[in-house]
Amino acid sequence: MITILFFAGHQETIGKEQIEWNKAGVTISELKRDLQEKYPALTLDQSMAAVNEEYAADDTMVNDSDIVAFIPPVSGG
């Protein structure tokens, strides 16, 4: 089981700060696809991903007990 953390607009979209996900052994790209299928309003294309507090590329593998965070783009002024 992996823990997935959401921030800012992603939290608002799914209504939760985090979820538990039973599918380990996938890449970040595959996880993004699966999450967007489950939550169609969720857009992760421009989001940064982190696995266990380290930024991760789309081809990074996610293993059992990992913590994955999706960080949406930030704008400000």
mmJSON file of the N, C-alpha and C atoms, coordinates in Angstrom:
{"data_MODEL":{"atom_site":{
"group_PDB":["ATOM","ATOM","ATOM","ATOM","ATOM","ATOM","ATOM","ATOM","ATOM","ATOM","ATOM","ATOM","ATOM","ATOM","ATOM","ATOM","ATOM","ATOM","ATOM","ATOM","ATOM","ATOM","ATOM","ATOM","ATOM","ATOM","ATOM","ATOM","ATOM","ATOM","ATOM","ATOM","ATOM","ATOM","ATOM","ATOM","ATOM","ATOM","ATOM","ATOM","ATOM","ATOM","ATOM","ATOM","ATOM","ATOM","ATOM","ATOM","ATOM","ATOM","ATOM","ATOM","ATOM","ATOM","ATOM","ATOM","ATOM","ATOM","ATOM","ATOM","ATOM","ATOM","ATOM","ATOM","ATOM","ATOM","ATOM","ATOM","ATOM","ATOM","ATOM","ATOM","ATOM","ATOM","ATOM","ATOM","ATOM","ATOM","ATOM","ATOM","ATOM","ATOM","ATOM","ATOM","ATOM","ATOM","ATOM","ATOM","ATOM","ATOM","ATOM","ATOM","ATOM","ATOM","ATOM","ATOM","ATOM","ATOM","ATOM","ATOM","ATOM","ATOM","ATOM","ATOM","ATOM","ATOM","ATOM","ATOM","ATOM","ATOM","ATOM","ATOM","ATOM","ATOM","ATOM","ATOM","ATOM","ATOM","ATOM","ATOM","ATOM","ATOM","ATOM","ATOM","ATOM","ATOM","ATOM","ATOM","ATOM","ATOM","ATOM","ATOM","ATOM","ATOM","ATOM","ATOM","ATOM","ATOM","ATOM","ATOM","ATOM","ATOM","ATOM","ATOM","ATOM","ATOM","ATOM","ATOM","ATOM","ATOM","ATOM","ATOM","ATOM","ATOM","ATOM","ATOM","ATOM","ATOM","ATOM","ATOM","ATOM","ATOM","ATOM","ATOM","ATOM","ATOM","ATOM","ATOM","ATOM","ATOM","ATOM","ATOM","ATOM","ATOM","ATOM","ATOM","ATOM","ATOM","ATOM","ATOM","ATOM","ATOM","ATOM","ATOM","ATOM","ATOM","ATOM","ATOM","ATOM","ATOM","ATOM","ATOM","ATOM","ATOM","ATOM","ATOM","ATOM","ATOM","ATOM","ATOM","ATOM","ATOM","ATOM","ATOM","ATOM","ATOM","ATOM","ATOM","ATOM","ATOM","ATOM","ATOM","ATOM","ATOM","ATOM","ATOM","ATOM","ATOM","ATOM","ATOM","ATOM","ATOM","ATOM","ATOM","ATOM","ATOM","ATOM","ATOM","ATOM","ATOM","ATOM"],
"id":[1,2,3,4,5,6,7,8,9,10,11,12,13,14,15,16,17,18,19,20,21,22,23,24,25,26,27,28,29,30,31,32,33,34,35,36,37,38,39,40,41,42,43,44,45,46,47,48,49,50,51,52,53,54,55,56,57,58,59,60,61,62,63,64,65,66,67,68,69,70,71,72,73,74,75,76,77,78,79,80,81,82,83,84,85,86,87,88,89,90,91,92,93,94,95,96,97,98,99,100,101,102,103,104,105,106,107,108,109,110,111,112,113,114,115,116,117,118,119,120,121,122,123,124,125,126,127,128,129,130,131,132,133,134,135,136,137,138,139,140,141,142,143,144,145,146,147,148,149,150,151,152,153,154,155,156,157,158,159,160,161,162,163,164,165,166,167,168,169,170,171,172,173,174,175,176,177,178,179,180,181,182,183,184,185,186,187,188,189,190,191,192,193,194,195,196,197,198,199,200,201,202,203,204,205,206,207,208,209,210,211,212,213,214,215,216,217,218,219,220,221,222,223,224,225,226,227,228,229,230,231],
"type_symbol":["N","C","C","N","C","C","N","C","C","N","C","C","N","C","C","N","C","C","N","C","C","N","C","C","N","C","C","N","C","C","N","C","C","N","C","C","N","C","C","N","C","C","N","C","C","N","C","C","N","C","C","N","C","C","N","C","C","N","C","C","N","C","C","N","C","C","N","C","C","N","C","C","N","C","C","N","C","C","N","C","C","N","C","C","N","C","C","N","C","C","N","C","C","N","C","C","N","C","C","N","C","C","N","C","C","N","C","C","N","C","C","N","C","C","N","C","C","N","C","C","N","C","C","N","C","C","N","C","C","N","C","C","N","C","C","N","C","C","N","C","C","N","C","C","N","C","C","N","C","C","N","C","C","N","C","C","N","C","C","N","C","C","N","C","C","N","C","C","N","C","C","N","C","C","N","C","C","N","C","C","N","C","C","N","C","C","N","C","C","N","C","C","N","C","C","N","C","C","N","C","C","N","C","C","N","C","C","N","C","C","N","C","C","N","C","C","N","C","C","N","C","C","N","C","C","N","C","C","N","C","C"],
"label_atom_id":["N","CA","C","N","CA","C","N","CA","C","N","CA","C","N","CA","C","N","CA","C","N","CA","C","N","CA","C","N","CA","C","N","CA","C","N","CA","C","N","CA","C","N","CA","C","N","CA","C","N","CA","C","N","CA","C","N","CA","C","N","CA","C","N","CA","C","N","CA","C","N","CA","C","N","CA","C","N","CA","C","N","CA","C","N","CA","C","N","CA","C","N","CA","C","N","CA","C","N","CA","C","N","CA","C","N","CA","C","N","CA","C","N","CA","C","N","CA","C","N","CA","C","N","CA","C","N","CA","C","N","CA","C","N","CA","C","N","CA","C","N","CA","C","N","CA","C","N","CA","C","N","CA","C","N","CA","C","N","CA","C","N","CA","C","N","CA","C","N","CA","C","N","CA","C","N","CA","C","N","CA","C","N","CA","C","N","CA","C","N","CA","C","N","CA","C","N","CA","C","N","CA","C","N","CA","C","N","CA","C","N","CA","C","N","CA","C","N","CA","C","N","CA","C","N","CA","C","N","CA","C","N","CA","C","N","CA","C","N","CA","C","N","CA","C","N","CA","C","N","CA","C","N","CA","C","N","CA","C","N","CA","C","N","CA","C","N","CA","C"],
"label_alt_id":[null,null,null,null,null,null,null,null,null,null,null,null,null,null,null,null,null,null,null,null,null,null,null,null,null,null,null,null,null,null,null,null,null,null,null,null,null,null,null,null,null,null,null,null,null,null,null,null,null,null,null,null,null,null,null,null,null,null,null,null,null,null,null,null,null,null,null,null,null,null,null,null,null,null,null,null,null,null,null,null,null,null,null,null,null,null,null,null,null,null,null,null,null,null,null,null,null,null,null,null,null,null,null,null,null,null,null,null,null,null,null,null,null,null,null,null,null,null,null,null,null,null,null,null,null,null,null,null,null,null,null,null,null,null,null,null,null,null,null,null,null,null,null,null,null,null,null,null,null,null,null,null,null,null,null,null,null,null,null,null,null,null,null,null,null,null,null,null,null,null,null,null,null,null,null,null,null,null,null,null,null,null,null,null,null,null,null,null,null,null,null,null,null,null,null,null,null,null,null,null,null,null,null,null,null,null,null,null,null,null,null,null,null,null,null,null,null,null,null,null,null,null,null,null,null,null,null,null,null,null,null],
"label_comp_id":["MET","MET","MET","ILE","ILE","ILE","THR","THR","THR","ILE","ILE","ILE","LEU","LEU","LEU","PHE","PHE","PHE","PHE","PHE","PHE","ALA","ALA","ALA","GLY","GLY","GLY","HIS","HIS","HIS","GLN","GLN","GLN","GLU","GLU","GLU","THR","THR","THR","ILE","ILE","ILE","GLY","GLY","GLY","LYS","LYS","LYS","GLU","GLU","GLU","GLN","GLN","GLN","ILE","ILE","ILE","GLU","GLU","GLU","TRP","TRP","TRP","ASN","ASN","ASN","LYS","LYS","LYS","ALA","ALA","ALA","GLY","GLY","GLY","VAL","VAL","VAL","THR","THR","THR","ILE","ILE","ILE","SER","SER","SER","GLU","GLU","GLU","LEU","LEU","LEU","LYS","LYS","LYS","ARG","ARG","ARG","ASP","ASP","ASP","LEU","LEU","LEU","GLN","GLN","GLN","GLU","GLU","GLU","LYS","LYS","LYS","TYR","TYR","TYR","PRO","PRO","PRO","ALA","ALA","ALA","LEU","LEU","LEU","THR","THR","THR","LEU","LEU","LEU","ASP","ASP","ASP","GLN","GLN","GLN","SER","SER","SER","MET","MET","MET","ALA","ALA","ALA","ALA","ALA","ALA","VAL","VAL","VAL","ASN","ASN","ASN","GLU","GLU","GLU","GLU","GLU","GLU","TYR","TYR","TYR","ALA","ALA","ALA","ALA","ALA","ALA","ASP","ASP","ASP","ASP","ASP","ASP","THR","THR","THR","MET","MET","MET","VAL","VAL","VAL","ASN","ASN","ASN","ASP","ASP","ASP","SER","SER","SER","ASP","ASP","ASP","ILE","ILE","ILE","VAL","VAL","VAL","ALA","ALA","ALA","PHE","PHE","PHE","ILE","ILE","ILE","PRO","PRO","PRO","PRO","PRO","PRO","VAL","VAL","VAL","SER","SER","SER","GLY","GLY","GLY","GLY","GLY","GLY"],
"label_asym_id":["A","A","A","A","A","A","A","A","A","A","A","A","A","A","A","A","A","A","A","A","A","A","A","A","A","A","A","A","A","A","A","A","A","A","A","A","A","A","A","A","A","A","A","A","A","A","A","A","A","A","A","A","A","A","A","A","A","A","A","A","A","A","A","A","A","A","A","A","A","A","A","A","A","A","A","A","A","A","A","A","A","A","A","A","A","A","A","A","A","A","A","A","A","A","A","A","A","A","A","A","A","A","A","A","A","A","A","A","A","A","A","A","A","A","A","A","A","A","A","A","A","A","A","A","A","A","A","A","A","A","A","A","A","A","A","A","A","A","A","A","A","A","A","A","A","A","A","A","A","A","A","A","A","A","A","A","A","A","A","A","A","A","A","A","A","A","A","A","A","A","A","A","A","A","A","A","A","A","A","A","A","A","A","A","A","A","A","A","A","A","A","A","A","A","A","A","A","A","A","A","A","A","A","A","A","A","A","A","A","A","A","A","A","A","A","A","A","A","A","A","A","A","A","A","A","A","A","A","A","A","A"],
"label_entity_id":["1","1","1","1","1","1","1","1","1","1","1","1","1","1","1","1","1","1","1","1","1","1","1","1","1","1","1","1","1","1","1","1","1","1","1","1","1","1","1","1","1","1","1","1","1","1","1","1","1","1","1","1","1","1","1","1","1","1","1","1","1","1","1","1","1","1","1","1","1","1","1","1","1","1","1","1","1","1","1","1","1","1","1","1","1","1","1","1","1","1","1","1","1","1","1","1","1","1","1","1","1","1","1","1","1","1","1","1","1","1","1","1","1","1","1","1","1","1","1","1","1","1","1","1","1","1","1","1","1","1","1","1","1","1","1","1","1","1","1","1","1","1","1","1","1","1","1","1","1","1","1","1","1","1","1","1","1","1","1","1","1","1","1","1","1","1","1","1","1","1","1","1","1","1","1","1","1","1","1","1","1","1","1","1","1","1","1","1","1","1","1","1","1","1","1","1","1","1","1","1","1","1","1","1","1","1","1","1","1","1","1","1","1","1","1","1","1","1","1","1","1","1","1","1","1","1","1","1","1","1","1"],
"label_seq_id":[1,1,1,2,2,2,3,3,3,4,4,4,5,5,5,6,6,6,7,7,7,8,8,8,9,9,9,10,10,10,11,11,11,12,12,12,13,13,13,14,14,14,15,15,15,16,16,16,17,17,17,18,18,18,19,19,19,20,20,20,21,21,21,22,22,22,23,23,23,24,24,24,25,25,25,26,26,26,27,27,27,28,28,28,29,29,29,30,30,30,31,31,31,32,32,32,33,33,33,34,34,34,35,35,35,36,36,36,37,37,37,38,38,38,39,39,39,40,40,40,41,41,41,42,42,42,43,43,43,44,44,44,45,45,45,46,46,46,47,47,47,48,48,48,49,49,49,50,50,50,51,51,51,52,52,52,53,53,53,54,54,54,55,55,55,56,56,56,57,57,57,58,58,58,59,59,59,60,60,60,61,61,61,62,62,62,63,63,63,64,64,64,65,65,65,66,66,66,67,67,67,68,68,68,69,69,69,70,70,70,71,71,71,72,72,72,73,73,73,74,74,74,75,75,75,76,76,76,77,77,77],
"pdbx_PDB_ins_code":[null,null,null,null,null,null,null,null,null,null,null,null,null,null,null,null,null,null,null,null,null,null,null,null,null,null,null,null,null,null,null,null,null,null,null,null,null,null,null,null,null,null,null,null,null,null,null,null,null,null,null,null,null,null,null,null,null,null,null,null,null,null,null,null,null,null,null,null,null,null,null,null,null,null,null,null,null,null,null,null,null,null,null,null,null,null,null,null,null,null,null,null,null,null,null,null,null,null,null,null,null,null,null,null,null,null,null,null,null,null,null,null,null,null,null,null,null,null,null,null,null,null,null,null,null,null,null,null,null,null,null,null,null,null,null,null,null,null,null,null,null,null,null,null,null,null,null,null,null,null,null,null,null,null,null,null,null,null,null,null,null,null,null,null,null,null,null,null,null,null,null,null,null,null,null,null,null,null,null,null,null,null,null,null,null,null,null,null,null,null,null,null,null,null,null,null,null,null,null,null,null,null,null,null,null,null,null,null,null,null,null,null,null,null,null,null,null,null,null,null,null,null,null,null,null,null,null,null,null,null,null],
"Cartn_x":[0.852,0.0,0.899,0.529,1.263,0.347,0.963,0.24,0.465,-0.625,-0.526,-1.018,-0.174,-0.489,-0.847,-1.85,-2.282,-2.2,-1.908,-1.771,-2.618,-2.949,-3.639,-4.866,-4.92,-6.088,-6.385,-5.345,-5.579,-6.402,-6.126,-6.918,-8.371,-8.584,-9.951,-10.663,-9.95,-10.554,-11.048,-10.221,-10.641,-11.258,-11.131,-11.757,-11.004,-9.728,-8.915,-7.476,-6.782,-5.364,-4.5,-4.986,-4.224,-5.147,-4.644,-5.37,-4.38,-4.893,-4.1,-4.421,-3.402,-3.573,-2.969,-3.711,-3.28,-2.403,-2.094,-1.353,0.075,1.002,2.423,3.064,4.342,5.033,4.667,4.304,3.974,4.89,4.939,5.701,4.821,5.448,4.693,3.718,4.151,3.28,2.041,2.233,1.101,0.187,0.783,-0.007,-0.84,-0.25,-0.999,-2.202,-1.959,-3.038,-4.159,-3.79,-4.79,-5.584,-4.899,-5.587,-6.546,-6.127,-6.993,-8.201,-8.071,-9.225,-10.215,-9.687,-10.558,-11.155,-10.373,-10.81,-10.687,-11.683,-11.58,-11.295,-11.685,-11.433,-9.993,-9.254,-7.883,-6.946,-6.182,-5.214,-3.806,-3.042,-1.702,-0.6,-0.962,0.02,1.129,0.798,1.784,2.319,1.9,2.299,3.649,4.393,5.634,5.266,6.04,5.838,7.068,6.828,7.916,7.618,8.669,8.545,9.478,8.892,9.656,10.491,9.839,10.396,11.538,11.643,12.621,11.854,12.148,11.484,11.709,10.671,10.72,10.254,10.892,10.512,9.343,8.726,7.573,7.908,9.172,9.539,10.015,9.926,10.302,9.294,9.804,8.949,8.472,7.215,6.623,6.452,7.044,7.026,6.113,5.811,4.966,5.546,4.689,4.988,5.639,5.78,6.28,5.229,5.705,4.827,5.051,3.984,4.043,3.279,3.878,3.21,3.103,1.943,1.747,1.618,2.507,2.6,2.194,1.068,0.608,1.5,1.433,2.193,1.782,2.744,2.495,2.68,1.755,1.931,1.762,2.302,2.199,2.722,2.695,3.179,3.524],
"Cartn_y":[-1.171,0.0,1.236,2.221,3.486,4.593,5.629,6.81,7.902,8.549,9.633,10.914,11.932,13.234,14.218,15.031,16.059,17.423,18.444,19.803,20.765,21.886,23.012,22.562,22.918,22.626,21.146,20.309,18.862,18.375,18.932,18.585,18.957,20.134,20.602,19.728,19.294,18.493,17.14,16.461,15.136,15.155,16.29,16.417,15.743,15.428,14.775,15.256,15.227,15.564,14.385,13.179,11.994,10.806,9.847,8.591,7.436,6.268,5.04,4.351,3.835,3.244,1.843,0.87,-0.522,-0.968,-0.098,-0.523,0.005,-0.841,-0.499,-1.163,-0.885,-1.477,-0.835,0.441,1.199,2.416,3.027,4.265,5.453,6.592,7.817,8.091,7.906,8.133,7.24,5.965,5.04,5.416,5.843,6.258,7.49,8.449,9.634,9.235,8.342,7.874,7.222,6.335,5.634,6.601,7.579,8.561,9.417,9.799,10.615,9.833,8.517,7.692,7.647,7.53,7.47,8.837,9.894,11.269,12.087,12.04,12.69,14.195,14.875,16.317,16.635,15.638,15.823,15.926,16.999,17.168,17.17,16.163,16.003,16.238,16.614,16.763,17.755,18.846,19.883,19.8,18.79,18.666,17.984,18.412,17.736,16.574,15.514,14.364,14.199,13.712,13.377,12.001,11.211,9.907,9.918,9.71,9.713,10.993,12.119,13.47,13.797,13.062,13.355,13.543,14.636,14.826,13.6,13.259,12.034,12.298,11.632,11.711,10.77,10.937,10.107,8.62,8.277,6.863,6.251,7.011,6.498,5.448,4.33,3.265,3.604,3.275,3.465,2.088,1.913,0.625,0.635,-0.545,-0.693,0.114,0.802,1.651,2.992,3.317,4.639,5.707,6.925,8.096,8.948,9.155,9.937,11.235,12.338,13.635,14.23,14.818,15.543,17.019,17.819,19.237,20.021,20.734,21.471,22.679,23.197,24.399,25.546,26.383,27.498,28.795,29.709,31.025,32.061,33.183,34.221,35.527,36.479,37.772,38.635],
"Cartn_z":[0.0,0.0,0.0,-0.79,-0.803,-0.294,0.227,0.678,-0.351,-0.772,-1.749,-1.092,-1.129,-0.544,-1.649,-1.374,-2.322,-1.659,-2.446,-1.938,-2.76,-2.136,-2.791,-3.577,-4.853,-5.685,-5.831,-5.757,-5.843,-4.657,-3.475,-2.28,-2.486,-3.001,-3.23,-4.263,-5.273,-6.334,-5.825,-5.025,-4.559,-3.164,-2.457,-1.148,-0.01,-0.229,0.797,0.717,1.862,1.889,1.46,1.752,1.369,1.189,0.432,0.23,0.328,0.596,0.559,-0.765,-1.433,-2.755,-2.73,-3.163,-3.103,-4.259,-5.164,-6.359,-6.301,-5.872,-5.88,-7.094,-7.324,-8.467,-9.786,-9.74,-10.948,-11.028,-12.185,-12.332,-11.932,-11.73,-11.453,-12.588,-13.815,-14.968,-14.918,-14.608,-14.505,-13.337,-12.242,-11.085,-11.416,-12.114,-12.547,-13.399,-14.351,-15.226,-14.419,-13.503,-12.685,-11.815,-11.24,-10.39,-11.2,-12.406,-13.246,-13.748,-13.864,-14.207,-13.041,-11.832,-10.658,-10.33,-10.508,-10.222,-11.512,-12.397,-13.712,-13.664,-12.61,-12.522,-12.112,-11.696,-11.239,-12.436,-12.51,-13.591,-13.001,-13.336,-12.778,-13.807,-15.033,-16.105,-15.775,-15.125,-14.824,-13.398,-12.659,-11.253,-11.115,-10.105,-9.736,-8.831,-8.917,-8.042,-7.161,-5.96,-5.05,-4.459,-4.316,-3.675,-2.47,-1.31,-0.059,0.081,-0.215,-0.054,-1.014,-2.119,-3.171,-4.473,-5.193,-6.478,-7.367,-8.123,-8.917,-10.34,-11.284,-12.699,-12.96,-14.12,-14.472,-14.568,-14.808,-14.924,-13.597,-12.511,-11.186,-10.73,-10.23,-9.712,-8.3,-8.043,-6.72,-6.092,-4.922,-4.248,-3.033,-2.548,-1.374,-0.211,0.511,1.677,1.325,0.037,-0.352,-0.069,0.084,0.208,-1.036,-1.785,-3.017,-2.802,-3.213,-3.127,-4.522,-4.803,-6.052,-5.715,-6.293,-5.986,-7.219,-7.129,-8.301,-8.588,-9.818,-10.145,-9.225,-8.899,-8.005,-8.796,-8.615,-9.213,-8.128,-8.347,-7.324,-7.851,-6.991,-7.424,-6.292],
"occupancy":[1.0,1.0,1.0,1.0,1.0,1.0,1.0,1.0,1.0,1.0,1.0,1.0,1.0,1.0,1.0,1.0,1.0,1.0,1.0,1.0,1.0,1.0,1.0,1.0,1.0,1.0,1.0,1.0,1.0,1.0,1.0,1.0,1.0,1.0,1.0,1.0,1.0,1.0,1.0,1.0,1.0,1.0,1.0,1.0,1.0,1.0,1.0,1.0,1.0,1.0,1.0,1.0,1.0,1.0,1.0,1.0,1.0,1.0,1.0,1.0,1.0,1.0,1.0,1.0,1.0,1.0,1.0,1.0,1.0,1.0,1.0,1.0,1.0,1.0,1.0,1.0,1.0,1.0,1.0,1.0,1.0,1.0,1.0,1.0,1.0,1.0,1.0,1.0,1.0,1.0,1.0,1.0,1.0,1.0,1.0,1.0,1.0,1.0,1.0,1.0,1.0,1.0,1.0,1.0,1.0,1.0,1.0,1.0,1.0,1.0,1.0,1.0,1.0,1.0,1.0,1.0,1.0,1.0,1.0,1.0,1.0,1.0,1.0,1.0,1.0,1.0,1.0,1.0,1.0,1.0,1.0,1.0,1.0,1.0,1.0,1.0,1.0,1.0,1.0,1.0,1.0,1.0,1.0,1.0,1.0,1.0,1.0,1.0,1.0,1.0,1.0,1.0,1.0,1.0,1.0,1.0,1.0,1.0,1.0,1.0,1.0,1.0,1.0,1.0,1.0,1.0,1.0,1.0,1.0,1.0,1.0,1.0,1.0,1.0,1.0,1.0,1.0,1.0,1.0,1.0,1.0,1.0,1.0,1.0,1.0,1.0,1.0,1.0,1.0,1.0,1.0,1.0,1.0,1.0,1.0,1.0,1.0,1.0,1.0,1.0,1.0,1.0,1.0,1.0,1.0,1.0,1.0,1.0,1.0,1.0,1.0,1.0,1.0,1.0,1.0,1.0,1.0,1.0,1.0,1.0,1.0,1.0,1.0,1.0,1.0,1.0,1.0,1.0,1.0,1.0,1.0],
"B_iso_or_equiv":[0.0,0.0,0.0,0.0,0.0,0.0,0.0,0.0,0.0,0.0,0.0,0.0,0.0,0.0,0.0,0.0,0.0,0.0,0.0,0.0,0.0,0.0,0.0,0.0,0.0,0.0,0.0,0.0,0.0,0.0,0.0,0.0,0.0,0.0,0.0,0.0,0.0,0.0,0.0,0.0,0.0,0.0,0.0,0.0,0.0,0.0,0.0,0.0,0.0,0.0,0.0,0.0,0.0,0.0,0.0,0.0,0.0,0.0,0.0,0.0,0.0,0.0,0.0,0.0,0.0,0.0,0.0,0.0,0.0,0.0,0.0,0.0,0.0,0.0,0.0,0.0,0.0,0.0,0.0,0.0,0.0,0.0,0.0,0.0,0.0,0.0,0.0,0.0,0.0,0.0,0.0,0.0,0.0,0.0,0.0,0.0,0.0,0.0,0.0,0.0,0.0,0.0,0.0,0.0,0.0,0.0,0.0,0.0,0.0,0.0,0.0,0.0,0.0,0.0,0.0,0.0,0.0,0.0,0.0,0.0,0.0,0.0,0.0,0.0,0.0,0.0,0.0,0.0,0.0,0.0,0.0,0.0,0.0,0.0,0.0,0.0,0.0,0.0,0.0,0.0,0.0,0.0,0.0,0.0,0.0,0.0,0.0,0.0,0.0,0.0,0.0,0.0,0.0,0.0,0.0,0.0,0.0,0.0,0.0,0.0,0.0,0.0,0.0,0.0,0.0,0.0,0.0,0.0,0.0,0.0,0.0,0.0,0.0,0.0,0.0,0.0,0.0,0.0,0.0,0.0,0.0,0.0,0.0,0.0,0.0,0.0,0.0,0.0,0.0,0.0,0.0,0.0,0.0,0.0,0.0,0.0,0.0,0.0,0.0,0.0,0.0,0.0,0.0,0.0,0.0,0.0,0.0,0.0,0.0,0.0,0.0,0.0,0.0,0.0,0.0,0.0,0.0,0.0,0.0,0.0,0.0,0.0,0.0,0.0,0.0,0.0,0.0,0.0,0.0,0.0,0.0],
"pdbx_formal_charge":[null,null,null,null,null,null,null,null,null,null,null,null,null,null,null,null,null,null,null,null,null,null,null,null,null,null,null,null,null,null,null,null,null,null,null,null,null,null,null,null,null,null,null,null,null,null,null,null,null,null,null,null,null,null,null,null,null,null,null,null,null,null,null,null,null,null,null,null,null,null,null,null,null,null,null,null,null,null,null,null,null,null,null,null,null,null,null,null,null,null,null,null,null,null,null,null,null,null,null,null,null,null,null,null,null,null,null,null,null,null,null,null,null,null,null,null,null,null,null,null,null,null,null,null,null,null,null,null,null,null,null,null,null,null,null,null,null,null,null,null,null,null,null,null,null,null,null,null,null,null,null,null,null,null,null,null,null,null,null,null,null,null,null,null,null,null,null,null,null,null,null,null,null,null,null,null,null,null,null,null,null,null,null,null,null,null,null,null,null,null,null,null,null,null,null,null,null,null,null,null,null,null,null,null,null,null,null,null,null,null,null,null,null,null,null,null,null,null,null,null,null,null,null,null,null,null,null,null,null,null,null],
"auth_seq_id":[1,1,1,2,2,2,3,3,3,4,4,4,5,5,5,6,6,6,7,7,7,8,8,8,9,9,9,10,10,10,11,11,11,12,12,12,13,13,13,14,14,14,15,15,15,16,16,16,17,17,17,18,18,18,19,19,19,20,20,20,21,21,21,22,22,22,23,23,23,24,24,24,25,25,25,26,26,26,27,27,27,28,28,28,29,29,29,30,30,30,31,31,31,32,32,32,33,33,33,34,34,34,35,35,35,36,36,36,37,37,37,38,38,38,39,39,39,40,40,40,41,41,41,42,42,42,43,43,43,44,44,44,45,45,45,46,46,46,47,47,47,48,48,48,49,49,49,50,50,50,51,51,51,52,52,52,53,53,53,54,54,54,55,55,55,56,56,56,57,57,57,58,58,58,59,59,59,60,60,60,61,61,61,62,62,62,63,63,63,64,64,64,65,65,65,66,66,66,67,67,67,68,68,68,69,69,69,70,70,70,71,71,71,72,72,72,73,73,73,74,74,74,75,75,75,76,76,76,77,77,77],
"auth_comp_id":["MET","MET","MET","ILE","ILE","ILE","THR","THR","THR","ILE","ILE","ILE","LEU","LEU","LEU","PHE","PHE","PHE","PHE","PHE","PHE","ALA","ALA","ALA","GLY","GLY","GLY","HIS","HIS","HIS","GLN","GLN","GLN","GLU","GLU","GLU","THR","THR","THR","ILE","ILE","ILE","GLY","GLY","GLY","LYS","LYS","LYS","GLU","GLU","GLU","GLN","GLN","GLN","ILE","ILE","ILE","GLU","GLU","GLU","TRP","TRP","TRP","ASN","ASN","ASN","LYS","LYS","LYS","ALA","ALA","ALA","GLY","GLY","GLY","VAL","VAL","VAL","THR","THR","THR","ILE","ILE","ILE","SER","SER","SER","GLU","GLU","GLU","LEU","LEU","LEU","LYS","LYS","LYS","ARG","ARG","ARG","ASP","ASP","ASP","LEU","LEU","LEU","GLN","GLN","GLN","GLU","GLU","GLU","LYS","LYS","LYS","TYR","TYR","TYR","PRO","PRO","PRO","ALA","ALA","ALA","LEU","LEU","LEU","THR","THR","THR","LEU","LEU","LEU","ASP","ASP","ASP","GLN","GLN","GLN","SER","SER","SER","MET","MET","MET","ALA","ALA","ALA","ALA","ALA","ALA","VAL","VAL","VAL","ASN","ASN","ASN","GLU","GLU","GLU","GLU","GLU","GLU","TYR","TYR","TYR","ALA","ALA","ALA","ALA","ALA","ALA","ASP","ASP","ASP","ASP","ASP","ASP","THR","THR","THR","MET","MET","MET","VAL","VAL","VAL","ASN","ASN","ASN","ASP","ASP","ASP","SER","SER","SER","ASP","ASP","ASP","ILE","ILE","ILE","VAL","VAL","VAL","ALA","ALA","ALA","PHE","PHE","PHE","ILE","ILE","ILE","PRO","PRO","PRO","PRO","PRO","PRO","VAL","VAL","VAL","SER","SER","SER","GLY","GLY","GLY","GLY","GLY","GLY"],
"auth_asym_id":["A","A","A","A","A","A","A","A","A","A","A","A","A","A","A","A","A","A","A","A","A","A","A","A","A","A","A","A","A","A","A","A","A","A","A","A","A","A","A","A","A","A","A","A","A","A","A","A","A","A","A","A","A","A","A","A","A","A","A","A","A","A","A","A","A","A","A","A","A","A","A","A","A","A","A","A","A","A","A","A","A","A","A","A","A","A","A","A","A","A","A","A","A","A","A","A","A","A","A","A","A","A","A","A","A","A","A","A","A","A","A","A","A","A","A","A","A","A","A","A","A","A","A","A","A","A","A","A","A","A","A","A","A","A","A","A","A","A","A","A","A","A","A","A","A","A","A","A","A","A","A","A","A","A","A","A","A","A","A","A","A","A","A","A","A","A","A","A","A","A","A","A","A","A","A","A","A","A","A","A","A","A","A","A","A","A","A","A","A","A","A","A","A","A","A","A","A","A","A","A","A","A","A","A","A","A","A","A","A","A","A","A","A","A","A","A","A","A","A","A","A","A","A","A","A","A","A","A","A","A","A"],
"auth_atom_id":["N","CA","C","N","CA","C","N","CA","C","N","CA","C","N","CA","C","N","CA","C","N","CA","C","N","CA","C","N","CA","C","N","CA","C","N","CA","C","N","CA","C","N","CA","C","N","CA","C","N","CA","C","N","CA","C","N","CA","C","N","CA","C","N","CA","C","N","CA","C","N","CA","C","N","CA","C","N","CA","C","N","CA","C","N","CA","C","N","CA","C","N","CA","C","N","CA","C","N","CA","C","N","CA","C","N","CA","C","N","CA","C","N","CA","C","N","CA","C","N","CA","C","N","CA","C","N","CA","C","N","CA","C","N","CA","C","N","CA","C","N","CA","C","N","CA","C","N","CA","C","N","CA","C","N","CA","C","N","CA","C","N","CA","C","N","CA","C","N","CA","C","N","CA","C","N","CA","C","N","CA","C","N","CA","C","N","CA","C","N","CA","C","N","CA","C","N","CA","C","N","CA","C","N","CA","C","N","CA","C","N","CA","C","N","CA","C","N","CA","C","N","CA","C","N","CA","C","N","CA","C","N","CA","C","N","CA","C","N","CA","C","N","CA","C","N","CA","C","N","CA","C","N","CA","C","N","CA","C","N","CA","C","N","CA","C","N","CA","C"],
"pdbx_PDB_model_num":[1,1,1,1,1,1,1,1,1,1,1,1,1,1,1,1,1,1,1,1,1,1,1,1,1,1,1,1,1,1,1,1,1,1,1,1,1,1,1,1,1,1,1,1,1,1,1,1,1,1,1,1,1,1,1,1,1,1,1,1,1,1,1,1,1,1,1,1,1,1,1,1,1,1,1,1,1,1,1,1,1,1,1,1,1,1,1,1,1,1,1,1,1,1,1,1,1,1,1,1,1,1,1,1,1,1,1,1,1,1,1,1,1,1,1,1,1,1,1,1,1,1,1,1,1,1,1,1,1,1,1,1,1,1,1,1,1,1,1,1,1,1,1,1,1,1,1,1,1,1,1,1,1,1,1,1,1,1,1,1,1,1,1,1,1,1,1,1,1,1,1,1,1,1,1,1,1,1,1,1,1,1,1,1,1,1,1,1,1,1,1,1,1,1,1,1,1,1,1,1,1,1,1,1,1,1,1,1,1,1,1,1,1,1,1,1,1,1,1,1,1,1,1,1,1,1,1,1,1,1,1]
}}}
